Amino acid sequence: MSAGQPKLKPQHAPKAPHEDHRFLESTPARPLRILAEYLHPLVQLKREGIADTIVIFGSARIESHETAQARVTRLKNEKMQRLSRAAQTRHRGELRHAKSLLEMSRYYEEARQLSHKITSWSLTLGPRPRRFVICSGGGPGIMEAANRGASEAGGKSIGLSIELPHEQFANAYISPELSFNFHYFFMRKLWFAQIAKALIVFPGGFGTMDELWEMLTLLQTGKLAKHNIILIYGRKYWDKVLNWKAMVNWGTINEEEYKMLQFADSVDEAFDHIRAGLEKYHMEIDPFLQAY
C-alpha cells in the first residue's frame, strides 16, 4: 500500500441468507416461508408421535356458560334510571346480545364435553402413536372449548392459529409443543385436512363455513379419504343457516353427496357417530403417517 492511499476499514462478515430476516420476509423468499409452514409442523407432529387428528371447528365468539352468565348478570344489575335515554337504548341492545350469547354458550360446554370424551377414549389406544388427537383453530370460543376438553381429559391437543389484522392469541389450553402459528391460510388448511379423520362443525360464521366447504369439496372430489367423517353439530342453528336439502332438490348436489354429512344434537350422539366411524374405517394407521 502506498503511503498516500487511505487505510480501508475491516468489513463485517455478511449474514448468511437464512439469518437475514429482511431477505426472509421479502417477496422472493415467499416459497421458503411457505415451505417452513409445512416442515415445522411436520417435524413437531412426528416428534410428538401424532398419527391423526379430530378437528373441531366453530365460532370464536361463543363463550363459556360462566362468562356469558356473568355478563347477563352484570347488565341486569346496572341501574337503568341513572342512564340517559340513548344509553338505555344501547343497554337494552347489549342485554339482548348478552342473552343470545348465553343461549349459544351451551355449544361451548358441549364442545368441551365432546372433546373430553373423544380424548378419554383415544388415550385407551396407547401413547405411540397418539391417535385421534383433538385439533382446533387455536383461538377462543369453540376452539378454546375443544382444546380445554382435551386438556381436562389429560390428553394433548393441537392449535393451528393464524396471524390476523386484529390480534388473536392462542388459547391457554393448547399443548405448548403443539401450538402452531401460520401466516398463510392455505398452509393452515392443509394441516387441518392432511391428517384429520373427522371434522366436527359447531355453530359458527364465515370462517367455520369456509373450513366446512373446503373439507366437503376435498371429500367430494376424492382428495380426502372416502370415509372421512364430517359431522354437523347443532341442527337448531345449522338448519336455519343452511338449507341442505334444497341443494339436493335443486340438483346442485346429489343424495350420495348429501350423505357425506352426519348430524348430531347431543354429546353422546356425536361421540357415538365419531367412534363408530373411526372404529369401522380408521383404526389402521396410514403408512404415510408411519413414515413421516
Beta strands, then each sheet from edge to edge (+ up, - down):
strand 1: 53-57
strand 2: 133-136
strand 3: 157-162
strand 4: 179-182
strand 5: 196-201
strand 6: 229-233
strand 7: 261-264
sheet 1: 4+ 3+ 2+ 1+ 5+ 6+ 7+
end
